[in-house]
Amino acid sequence: MCIKKRGIYLCGMAIDDVFGEVSWRNFLLSVMDDFNWIVEDENICEAPYYGVLNIYRFMQIFIDGNEKYLSKYEGAVWGMDNLPDEHLPLIQQALEVYTSNEPIDKHEQKTGGATWDKAALLSFRDYTKEKGRDIWKS
């Protein structure tokens, strides 16, 4: 969806020739499935920067209620402006890992080679899980 809506053709086959259409409904189902996996058990601790950045993309879509296709980076920036400050250190760390040019050992790819505060990750998970429940009710 994001590639079709926001991708830039550099070389090879055109984007429309490679990727088919994705309905907004199917995109939302995919985003919701991803969110549900991230907040299940301690999955956010397994892949922290992926989880943090994708949760913000989810939150933006469902809180703002518009058809925006934010990148992980844009979702995090949205989160810094719209969600509690107590989670800012996690967003900042996730962005640092995501934008780093430092090589990462393949065994550290899920953590970005960083050490993460498990309590902060679980607190963030709990906050967003509760926020997600509120969204489903409305």
DSSP file (Angstrom, degrees, kcal/mol; ACC not computed):
  #  RESIDUE AA STRUCTURE BP1 BP2  ACC     N-H-->O    O-->H-N    N-H-->O    O-->H-N    TCO  KAPPA ALPHA  PHI   PSI    X-CA   Y-CA   Z-CA
    1    1 A M     >        0   0    0      0, 0.0     4,-2.4     0, 0.0     5,-0.2   0.000 360.0 360.0 360.0 -49.7    0.0    0.0    0.0
    2    2 A C  H  >> +     0   0    0      1,-0.2     4,-3.0     2,-0.2     5,-0.5   0.888 360.0  50.4 -65.2 -38.4    2.7    2.5    1.0
    3    3 A I  H  >5S+     0   0    0      3,-0.2     4,-2.0     1,-0.2    -1,-0.2   0.930 112.3  47.3 -64.4 -44.3    4.8    1.7   -2.0
    4    4 A K  H  45S+     0   0    0      1,-0.2    -2,-0.2     2,-0.2    -1,-0.2   0.892 121.6  35.8 -63.7 -39.8    1.8    2.2   -4.4
    5    5 A K  H  <5S+     0   0    0     -4,-2.4    -2,-0.2     1,-0.1    -1,-0.2   0.810 138.6  11.0 -85.3 -31.5    0.8    5.4   -2.7
    6    6 A R  H  <5S+     0   0    0     -4,-3.0    -3,-0.2    -5,-0.2    -2,-0.2   0.443  90.6 122.1-131.4  -2.2    4.2    7.0   -1.9
    7    7 A G     << -     0   0    0     -4,-2.0     2,-0.5    -5,-0.5    -4,-0.1  -0.208  50.0-139.1 -68.0 157.6    6.9    4.9   -3.6
    8    8 A I        -     0   0    0      7,-0.0     2,-0.4     0, 0.0    -1,-0.1  -0.977  14.4-129.3-120.7 125.9    9.4    6.5   -6.0
    9    9 A Y        +     0   0    0     -2,-0.5     3,-0.1     1,-0.2     5,-0.1  -0.586  35.3 162.5 -74.2 125.6   10.4    4.6   -9.1
   10   10 A L        -     0   0    0      1,-0.5     2,-0.3    -2,-0.4    -1,-0.2   0.762  60.2 -32.0-110.3 -48.0   14.2    4.5   -9.5
   11   11 A C  S    S+     0   0    0      2,-0.2    -1,-0.5     0, 0.0     2,-0.2  -0.971  98.9  39.7-164.1 171.2   14.9    1.7  -12.0
   12   12 A G  S    S-     0   0    0     -2,-0.3     2,-0.1    -3,-0.1     3,-0.1  -0.488 103.2  -1.0  80.7-152.2   13.6   -1.6  -13.3
   13   13 A M  S    S-     0   0    0     -2,-0.2    -2,-0.2     1,-0.1    -3,-0.2  -0.392  85.2 -97.5 -73.6 150.1    9.8   -2.2  -13.8
   14   14 A A    >>  -     0   0    0      1,-0.1     3,-1.1    -2,-0.1     4,-0.9  -0.315  32.1-115.2 -64.5 149.8    7.4    0.6  -12.8
   15   15 A I  H >> S+     0   0    0      1,-0.3     4,-2.9     2,-0.2     3,-1.2   0.904 116.2  53.5 -54.0 -46.9    5.8    0.3   -9.4
   16   16 A D  H 34 S+     0   0    0      1,-0.3    -1,-0.3     2,-0.2     5,-0.1   0.747 106.5  53.9 -64.0 -22.9    2.3   -0.3  -10.9
   17   17 A D  H <4 S+     0   0    0     -3,-1.1    -1,-0.3     1,-0.1    -2,-0.2   0.656 117.0  36.6 -82.9 -16.1    3.6   -3.1  -13.0
   18   18 A V  H << S+     0   0    0     -3,-1.2     2,-0.4    -4,-0.9    -2,-0.2   0.805 115.3  48.4-102.7 -40.1    5.1   -4.9   -9.9
   19   19 A F  S  < S-     0   0    0     -4,-2.9    -1,-0.2    -5,-0.2     3,-0.1  -0.886  70.4-143.9-113.9 134.0    2.5   -4.3   -7.2
   20   20 A G        -     0   0    0     -2,-0.4     2,-0.1     1,-0.2   -16,-0.1  -0.248  37.6 -77.3 -82.2 175.9   -1.2   -4.7   -7.4
   21   21 A E        -     0   0    0     -5,-0.1     2,-0.4    -2,-0.1    -1,-0.2  -0.441  38.4-158.8 -73.5 147.5   -3.9   -2.6   -5.7
   22   22 A V        -     0   0    0     -2,-0.1     2,-0.0   -21,-0.1    -3,-0.0  -0.999  18.0-128.3-126.3 126.2   -4.6   -3.0   -2.0
   23   23 A S     >  -     0   0    0     -2,-0.4     4,-2.3     1,-0.1     5,-0.2  -0.356  19.4-118.9 -71.3 154.8   -7.9   -1.9   -0.7
   24   24 A W  H  > S+     0   0    0      1,-0.2     4,-2.7     2,-0.2     5,-0.2   0.891 115.9  55.3 -58.6 -39.5   -8.0    0.5    2.3
   25   25 A R  H  > S+     0   0    0      1,-0.2     4,-2.4     2,-0.2    -1,-0.2   0.925 108.8  45.7 -61.1 -45.9   -9.9   -2.2    4.2
   26   26 A N  H  > S+     0   0    0      2,-0.2     4,-2.1     1,-0.2    -1,-0.2   0.873 111.5  52.9 -66.6 -36.0   -7.2   -4.9    3.6
   27   27 A F  H  X S+     0   0    0     -4,-2.3     4,-2.5     2,-0.2    -2,-0.2   0.935 110.0  48.3 -61.8 -45.9   -4.6   -2.4    4.5
   28   28 A L  H  X S+     0   0    0     -4,-2.7     4,-2.9     1,-0.2    -2,-0.2   0.902 109.5  52.3 -62.2 -41.4   -6.4   -1.7    7.8
   29   29 A L  H  X S+     0   0    0     -4,-2.4     4,-2.3     1,-0.2    -1,-0.2   0.901 110.6  48.5 -60.6 -40.6   -6.7   -5.4    8.5
   30   30 A S  H  X S+     0   0    0     -4,-2.1     4,-2.3     2,-0.2    -2,-0.2   0.923 112.2  47.9 -65.0 -44.9   -3.0   -5.8    8.0
   31   31 A V  H  X S+     0   0    0     -4,-2.5     4,-2.6     1,-0.2    -2,-0.2   0.911 112.9  48.8 -62.8 -42.9   -2.2   -2.9   10.3
   32   32 A M  H  X S+     0   0    0     -4,-2.9     4,-2.7     2,-0.2    -1,-0.2   0.896 110.4  50.8 -65.0 -39.8   -4.6   -4.3   13.0
   33   33 A D  H  X S+     0   0    0     -4,-2.3     4,-1.9    -5,-0.2    -2,-0.2   0.915 111.2  48.5 -63.4 -42.5   -3.0   -7.7   12.7
   34   34 A D  H  X S+     0   0    0     -4,-2.3     4,-2.4     2,-0.2    -2,-0.2   0.933 111.8  49.5 -62.0 -46.9    0.4   -6.3   13.1
   35   35 A F  H  X S+     0   0    0     -4,-2.6     4,-2.3     1,-0.2    -2,-0.2   0.930 109.0  52.3 -57.7 -47.4   -0.7   -4.2   16.1
   36   36 A N  H  X S+     0   0    0     -4,-2.7     4,-0.6     1,-0.2    -1,-0.2   0.871 110.5  48.3 -60.0 -37.9   -2.3   -7.3   17.8
   37   37 A W  H >< S+     0   0    0     -4,-1.9     3,-0.8     1,-0.2     6,-0.3   0.928 110.4  51.5 -66.7 -44.3    1.0   -9.3   17.4
   38   38 A I  H 3< S+     0   0    0     -4,-2.4     6,-0.8     1,-0.2    -2,-0.2   0.896 114.1  42.0 -61.1 -42.1    3.1   -6.5   18.8
   39   39 A V  H 3< S+     0   0    0     -4,-2.3     2,-0.3    -5,-0.2    -1,-0.2   0.485  92.3 104.6 -88.4  -1.4    0.9   -6.0   21.9
   40   40 A E  S X< S-     0   0    0     -3,-0.8     3,-2.3    -4,-0.6     4,-0.3  -0.606  97.1 -39.7 -79.4 138.2    0.5   -9.8   22.5
   41   41 A D  T 3  S-     0   0    0     -2,-0.3     3,-0.2     1,-0.3    -4,-0.0  -0.151 115.2 -38.9  46.7-129.3    2.6  -11.3   25.3
   42   42 A E  T >> S+     0   0    0      1,-0.1     3,-1.5     2,-0.1     4,-0.8  -0.080  94.0 128.6-116.0  32.9    6.1   -9.7   25.3
   43   43 A N  H X>  +     0   0    0     -3,-2.3     4,-1.6     1,-0.3     3,-0.7   0.817  66.0  65.3 -58.7 -32.1    6.5   -9.5   21.5
   44   44 A I  H 34 S+     0   0    0     -6,-0.8    -1,-0.3    -4,-0.3     7,-0.2   0.813  99.6  53.3 -61.8 -27.7    7.4   -5.8   21.7
   45   45 A C  H <4 S+     0   0    0     -3,-1.5    -1,-0.3     1,-0.2    -2,-0.2   0.752 103.8  56.7 -76.7 -25.1   10.5   -6.9   23.6
   46   46 A E  H << S+     0   0    0     -4,-0.8    -2,-0.2    -3,-0.7    -1,-0.2   0.889 128.2  13.3 -72.6 -40.5   11.5   -9.3   20.8
   47   47 A A  S  X S+     0   0    0     -4,-1.6     4,-2.6     1,-0.1    -1,-0.3  -0.614  80.0 169.4-135.2  72.5   11.5   -6.7   18.1
   48   48 A P  H  > S+     0   0    0      0, 0.0     4,-2.9     0, 0.0     5,-0.3   0.885  71.9  42.2 -63.7 -47.9   11.4   -3.4   19.9
   49   49 A Y  H  > S+     0   0    0     61,-0.6     4,-2.2     1,-0.2     5,-0.3   0.901 116.9  49.3 -71.6 -34.5   12.1   -0.7   17.3
   50   50 A Y  H  > S+     0   0    0     60,-0.4     4,-2.2     2,-0.2     5,-0.2   0.937 114.8  46.1 -60.7 -46.9    9.8   -2.4   14.8
   51   51 A G  H  X S+     0   0    0     -4,-2.6     4,-2.2    -7,-0.2    -2,-0.2   0.929 113.4  46.9 -63.6 -48.0    7.1   -2.6   17.4
   52   52 A V  H  X S+     0   0    0     -4,-2.9     4,-1.6     1,-0.2    -1,-0.2   0.945 115.5  44.8 -61.5 -49.5    7.4    0.9   18.7
   53   53 A L  H  X S+     0   0    0     -4,-2.2     4,-1.4    -5,-0.3    -1,-0.2   0.886 114.8  47.5 -66.3 -38.6    7.4    2.5   15.2
   54   54 A N  H  X S+     0   0    0     -4,-2.2     4,-2.3    -5,-0.3    -1,-0.2   0.838 105.5  58.9 -73.5 -31.5    4.6    0.4   13.9
   55   55 A I  H  X S+     0   0    0     -4,-2.2     4,-2.9    -5,-0.2    -1,-0.2   0.914 104.9  51.1 -61.9 -40.4    2.4    1.0   16.9
   56   56 A Y  H  X S+     0   0    0     -4,-1.6     4,-2.4     2,-0.2    -1,-0.2   0.881 107.7  51.8 -65.9 -36.2    2.6    4.7   16.2
   57   57 A R  H  X S+     0   0    0     -4,-1.4     4,-2.0     2,-0.2    -1,-0.2   0.932 112.1  47.5 -62.3 -43.9    1.5    4.2   12.6
   58   58 A F  H  X S+     0   0    0     -4,-2.3     4,-2.3     1,-0.2     5,-0.3   0.941 111.2  50.2 -59.7 -49.3   -1.4    2.2   13.9
   59   59 A M  H  X S+     0   0    0     -4,-2.9     4,-2.7     1,-0.2     5,-0.4   0.897 109.1  51.6 -60.5 -42.1   -2.4    4.8   16.5
   60   60 A Q  H  X>S+     0   0    0     -4,-2.4     4,-2.1     1,-0.2     5,-0.5   0.934 110.7  48.1 -61.4 -46.0   -2.3    7.6   13.9
   61   61 A I  H  X5S+     0   0    0     -4,-2.0     4,-1.4     1,-0.2     5,-0.4   0.932 119.7  36.8 -60.4 -47.1   -4.6    5.8   11.5
   62   62 A F  H  <5S+     0   0    0     -4,-2.3    -1,-0.2     2,-0.2    -2,-0.2   0.752 120.8  43.9 -85.2 -24.2   -7.1    4.9   14.1
   63   63 A I  H  <5S+     0   0    0     -4,-2.7    -3,-0.2    -5,-0.3    -2,-0.2   0.911 122.6  36.2 -82.8 -46.9   -7.0    8.1   16.2
   64   64 A D  H  <5S-     0   0    0     -4,-2.1    -2,-0.2    -5,-0.4    -3,-0.2   0.801  94.1-148.9 -76.1 -28.3   -7.0   10.6   13.3
   65   65 A G     << +     0   0    0     -4,-1.4     2,-0.3    -5,-0.5    -3,-0.1   0.828  51.3 121.2  66.6  33.0   -9.3    8.4   11.2
   66   66 A N  S    S-     0   0    0     -5,-0.4     2,-1.7    -6,-0.4    -1,-0.2  -0.856  74.0-104.9-126.3 165.1   -7.9    9.4    7.9
   67   67 A E        +     0   0    0     -2,-0.3     2,-0.3    -3,-0.1    -6,-0.1  -0.524  60.9 146.1 -89.6  71.7   -6.3    7.6    5.0
   68   68 A K        -     0   0    0     -2,-1.7     2,-0.6    -7,-0.0    -2,-0.1  -0.816  40.5-150.2-103.1 149.3   -2.7    8.6    5.5
   69   69 A Y        -     0   0    0     -2,-0.3     2,-0.2   -67,-0.1    -2,-0.1  -0.725  25.2-173.3-118.8  78.5    0.1    6.2    4.7
   70   70 A L        -     0   0    0     -2,-0.6     2,-0.1   -13,-0.1   -68,-0.1  -0.455  19.9-129.2 -77.8 143.3    2.8    7.2    7.1
   71   71 A S     >  -     0   0    0     -2,-0.2     4,-2.5     1,-0.1     5,-0.2  -0.319  35.9-100.4 -73.0 170.2    6.3    5.8    7.1
   72   72 A K  H  > S+     0   0    0      2,-0.2     4,-2.0     1,-0.2     5,-0.2   0.918 126.6  50.3 -59.0 -42.2    7.7    4.4   10.3
   73   73 A Y  H  > S+     0   0    0      1,-0.2     4,-2.2     2,-0.2    -1,-0.2   0.938 111.0  47.2 -61.8 -48.4    9.6    7.6   10.8
   74   74 A E  H  > S+     0   0    0      1,-0.2     4,-2.4     2,-0.2    -1,-0.2   0.865 109.4  54.9 -63.6 -36.3    6.5    9.8   10.1
   75   75 A G  H  X S+     0   0    0     -4,-2.5     4,-2.3     2,-0.2    -1,-0.2   0.896 108.2  48.9 -62.8 -40.0    4.5    7.7   12.5
   76   76 A A  H  X S+     0   0    0     -4,-2.0     4,-2.2     2,-0.2    -2,-0.2   0.904 109.9  50.6 -67.1 -41.4    7.0    8.2   15.3
   77   77 A V  H  X S+     0   0    0     -4,-2.2     4,-1.2     2,-0.2    -2,-0.2   0.918 110.5  50.2 -61.9 -42.4    7.0   12.0   14.7
   78   78 A W  H  X S+     0   0    0     -4,-2.4     4,-1.2     1,-0.2     3,-0.5   0.921 109.2  52.6 -58.8 -44.1    3.2   11.9   14.9
   79   79 A G  H  X S+     0   0    0     -4,-2.3     4,-2.2     1,-0.2     3,-0.3   0.872 103.5  56.1 -61.1 -38.9    3.5   10.0   18.2
   80   80 A M  H  < S+     0   0    0     -4,-2.2    -1,-0.2     1,-0.2    -2,-0.2   0.831 114.1  40.9 -62.9 -30.6    5.9   12.6   19.7
   81   81 A D  H  < S+     0   0    0     -4,-1.2    -1,-0.2    -3,-0.5    -2,-0.2   0.652 126.0  31.2 -89.2 -16.9    3.3   15.2   19.0
   82   82 A N  H  < S+     0   0    0     -4,-1.2    -2,-0.2    -3,-0.3    -3,-0.2   0.547 104.9  61.8-124.7  -9.8    0.2   13.3   20.0
   83   83 A L  S  < S-     0   0    0     -4,-2.2     5,-0.1    -5,-0.2     4,-0.0  -0.784  94.1 -63.4-123.3 165.9    0.9   10.7   22.8
   84   84 A P    >   -     0   0    0      0, 0.0     3,-1.7     0, 0.0     4,-0.2  -0.065  38.4-130.2 -53.6 139.9    2.1   11.0   26.4
   85   85 A D  G >  S+     0   0    0      1,-0.3     3,-2.1     2,-0.2    -2,-0.0   0.730  99.0  78.7 -61.2 -24.0    5.6   12.4   26.9
   86   86 A E  G 3  S+     0   0    0      1,-0.3    -1,-0.3     2,-0.1     4,-0.2   0.743  94.2  50.2 -60.2 -20.4    6.5    9.4   29.2
   87   87 A H  G <> S+     0   0    0     -3,-1.7     4,-1.9     1,-0.2     3,-0.5   0.437  81.0  98.4 -96.7  -0.2    7.0    7.3   26.0
   88   88 A L  H <> S+     0   0    0     -3,-2.1     4,-3.0     1,-0.2     5,-0.3   0.886  76.8  57.3 -56.2 -43.6    9.3    9.9   24.2
   89   89 A P  H  > S+     0   0    0      0, 0.0     4,-2.3     0, 0.0    -1,-0.2   0.893 107.6  49.0 -58.1 -37.2   12.6    8.1   25.2
   90   90 A L  H  > S+     0   0    0     -3,-0.5     4,-2.8     2,-0.2    -2,-0.2   0.925 111.8  47.9 -65.5 -44.0   11.3    4.9   23.5
   91   91 A I  H  X S+     0   0    0     -4,-1.9     4,-2.7     2,-0.2     5,-0.2   0.942 112.8  48.9 -61.5 -46.8   10.3    6.8   20.3
   92   92 A Q  H  X S+     0   0    0     -4,-3.0     4,-2.2     1,-0.2    -1,-0.2   0.904 112.9  47.0 -61.6 -41.8   13.7    8.6   20.2
   93   93 A Q  H  X S+     0   0    0     -4,-2.3     4,-2.4    -5,-0.3     5,-0.2   0.923 111.7  50.9 -65.5 -43.4   15.6    5.3   20.7
   94   94 A A  H  X S+     0   0    0     -4,-2.8     4,-2.6     1,-0.2    -2,-0.2   0.904 111.6  48.0 -61.1 -41.2   13.5    3.6   18.0
   95   95 A L  H  X S+     0   0    0     -4,-2.7     4,-2.4     2,-0.2    -1,-0.2   0.894 109.7  52.6 -66.6 -39.5   14.2    6.4   15.6
   96   96 A E  H  X S+     0   0    0     -4,-2.2     4,-0.7    -5,-0.2    -2,-0.2   0.923 113.6  43.2 -61.1 -44.3   17.9    6.4   16.4
   97   97 A V  H >< S+     0   0    0     -4,-2.4     3,-0.6     1,-0.2    -2,-0.2   0.929 114.7  50.3 -66.1 -44.7   18.1    2.6   15.7
   98   98 A Y  H 3< S+     0   0    0     -4,-2.6    -2,-0.2     1,-0.2    -1,-0.2   0.847 117.5  38.2 -64.0 -36.5   15.9    2.9   12.6
   99   99 A T  H 3< S+     0   0    0     -4,-2.4    -1,-0.2    -5,-0.2    -2,-0.2   0.442  89.3 119.6 -97.3  -0.1   17.9    5.8   11.0
  100  100 A S    <<  -     0   0    0     -4,-0.7    -3,-0.0    -3,-0.6    -4,-0.0  -0.344  49.8-158.7 -68.4 144.3   21.4    4.5   12.0
  101  101 A N        +     0   0    0      2,-0.1    -1,-0.1    -2,-0.1    -4,-0.1   0.360  55.6 120.2 -98.6   1.8   23.9    3.7    9.4
  102  102 A E  S    S-     0   0    0      1,-0.1     2,-0.1    -5,-0.1    -2,-0.0  -0.461  72.2-110.6 -69.6 134.9   25.9    1.5   11.7
  103  103 A P        -     0   0    0      0, 0.0     2,-0.4     0, 0.0    -1,-0.1  -0.409  32.6-151.0 -65.1 141.9   26.2   -2.1   10.6
  104  104 A I        -     0   0    0     -2,-0.1     5,-0.1    -3,-0.1     2,-0.1  -0.954  16.4-117.6-119.0 132.6   24.3   -4.5   12.7
  105  105 A D    >   -     0   0    0     -2,-0.4     3,-2.4     1,-0.1     4,-0.3  -0.402  30.5-118.2 -61.3 141.6   25.2   -8.2   13.3
  106  106 A K  G >  S+     0   0    0      1,-0.3     3,-0.8     2,-0.2     4,-0.2   0.767 114.5  59.1 -59.2 -24.5   22.4  -10.4   11.9
  107  107 A H  G 3  S+     0   0    0      1,-0.2    -1,-0.3     2,-0.1     3,-0.1   0.620 107.8  46.6 -77.7 -12.2   21.7  -11.8   15.4
  108  108 A E  G X>>S+     0   0    0     -3,-2.4     5,-1.4     1,-0.1     4,-1.4   0.271  78.3 106.6-110.3  10.1   21.0   -8.3   16.6
  109  109 A Q  T <45S+     0   0    0     -3,-0.8     3,-0.2    -4,-0.3    -1,-0.1   0.865  76.4  53.7 -60.9 -38.2   18.7   -7.2   13.8
  110  110 A K  T 345S+     0   0    0     -4,-0.2   -61,-0.6     1,-0.2   -60,-0.4   0.790 118.6  35.0 -70.1 -26.0   15.5   -7.4   15.8
  111  111 A T  T X45S-     0   0    0     -3,-0.7     3,-1.3   -64,-0.2    -1,-0.2   0.513 104.5-124.9-101.6  -7.2   16.9   -5.1   18.5
  112  112 A G  T 3<5 -     0   0    0     -4,-1.4    -3,-0.2     1,-0.3     3,-0.1   0.669  63.3 -72.0  70.7  15.3   18.9   -2.9   16.2
  113  113 A G  T 3 <S+     0   0    0     -5,-1.4    -1,-0.3     1,-0.3     2,-0.2   0.567 106.4 123.6  76.5   7.8   21.9   -3.8   18.3
  114  114 A A    <   -     0   0    0     -3,-1.3     2,-0.5    -6,-0.2    -1,-0.3  -0.628  65.4-120.5-101.3 159.1   20.6   -1.6   21.1
  115  115 A T        -     0   0    0     -2,-0.2     2,-0.3    -3,-0.1    -4,-0.0  -0.870  34.3-156.4 -95.4 130.2   19.8   -2.3   24.8
  116  116 A W        -     0   0    0     -2,-0.5     2,-0.9   -71,-0.1     3,-0.1  -0.821  21.0-117.5-113.6 147.5   16.1   -1.7   25.5
  117  117 A D     >  -     0   0    0     -2,-0.3     4,-2.3     1,-0.2     5,-0.2  -0.734  25.2-163.3 -82.5 104.6   14.3   -0.9   28.8
  118  118 A K  H  > S+     0   0    0     -2,-0.9     4,-2.6     1,-0.2     5,-0.2   0.889  87.2  52.6 -60.4 -42.3   12.0   -3.8   29.1
  119  119 A A  H  > S+     0   0    0      1,-0.2     4,-2.2     2,-0.2    -1,-0.2   0.902 110.5  48.2 -62.1 -40.4    9.8   -2.1   31.7
  120  120 A A  H  > S+     0   0    0      2,-0.2     4,-2.4     1,-0.2    -1,-0.2   0.898 111.5  50.4 -66.7 -40.1    9.4    0.9   29.4
  121  121 A L  H  X S+     0   0    0     -4,-2.3     4,-2.6     2,-0.2    -2,-0.2   0.923 112.7  45.8 -62.6 -44.4    8.5   -1.3   26.5
  122  122 A L  H  X S+     0   0    0     -4,-2.6     4,-2.5     2,-0.2    -2,-0.2   0.855 111.7  51.8 -69.8 -34.0    5.9   -3.2   28.5
  123  123 A S  H  X S+     0   0    0     -4,-2.2     4,-2.4    -5,-0.2    -1,-0.2   0.918 111.6  47.2 -64.7 -43.5    4.4    0.0   29.9
  124  124 A F  H  X S+     0   0    0     -4,-2.4     4,-2.7     2,-0.2     5,-0.3   0.913 111.3  51.6 -62.9 -44.2    4.2    1.4   26.3
  125  125 A R  H  X S+     0   0    0     -4,-2.6     4,-2.6     1,-0.2    -2,-0.2   0.935 111.0  47.7 -57.1 -47.7    2.6   -1.9   25.2
  126  126 A D  H  X S+     0   0    0     -4,-2.5     4,-2.2     1,-0.2    -2,-0.2   0.902 111.6  50.2 -63.5 -41.7    0.0   -1.7   28.0
  127  127 A Y  H  X S+     0   0    0     -4,-2.4     4,-2.4     1,-0.2    -1,-0.2   0.948 115.1  42.2 -60.7 -49.2   -0.8    1.9   27.2
  128  128 A T  H  X S+     0   0    0     -4,-2.7     4,-2.7     2,-0.2    -2,-0.2   0.841 111.0  55.7 -71.7 -31.8   -1.3    1.3   23.5
  129  129 A K  H  X S+     0   0    0     -4,-2.6     4,-1.9    -5,-0.3    -1,-0.2   0.931 111.5  44.4 -63.3 -43.8   -3.2   -2.0   24.2
  130  130 A E  H  X S+     0   0    0     -4,-2.2     4,-2.0     2,-0.2    -2,-0.2   0.911 113.4  50.2 -65.4 -42.5   -5.7    0.0   26.4
  131  131 A K  H  X S+     0   0    0     -4,-2.4     4,-2.0     1,-0.2    -2,-0.2   0.894 108.7  53.6 -62.2 -39.6   -5.9    2.8   23.8
  132  132 A G  H  X S+     0   0    0     -4,-2.7     4,-2.3     1,-0.2    -1,-0.2   0.893 105.9  52.4 -61.9 -40.8   -6.6    0.2   21.1
  133  133 A R  H  X S+     0   0    0     -4,-1.9     4,-1.7     1,-0.2    -1,-0.2   0.903 108.6  50.8 -61.5 -41.0   -9.5   -1.2   23.2
  134  134 A D  H  X S+     0   0    0     -4,-2.0     4,-1.2     1,-0.2    -1,-0.2   0.890 109.5  50.9 -63.1 -38.7  -10.9    2.3   23.4
  135  135 A I  H  < S+     0   0    0     -4,-2.0     3,-0.4     1,-0.2    -2,-0.2   0.911 107.9  51.7 -65.4 -42.7  -10.6    2.7   19.7
  136  136 A W  H  < S+     0   0    0     -4,-2.3    -1,-0.2     1,-0.2    -2,-0.2   0.850 107.2  54.7 -63.9 -33.2  -12.4   -0.6   19.0
  137  137 A K  H  <        0   0    0     -4,-1.7    -1,-0.2     1,-0.2    -2,-0.2   0.815 360.0 360.0 -70.3 -29.8  -15.3    0.5   21.2
  138  138 A S     <        0   0    0     -4,-1.2    -1,-0.2    -3,-0.4    -2,-0.2   0.474 360.0 360.0 -87.3 360.0  -15.9    3.7   19.3
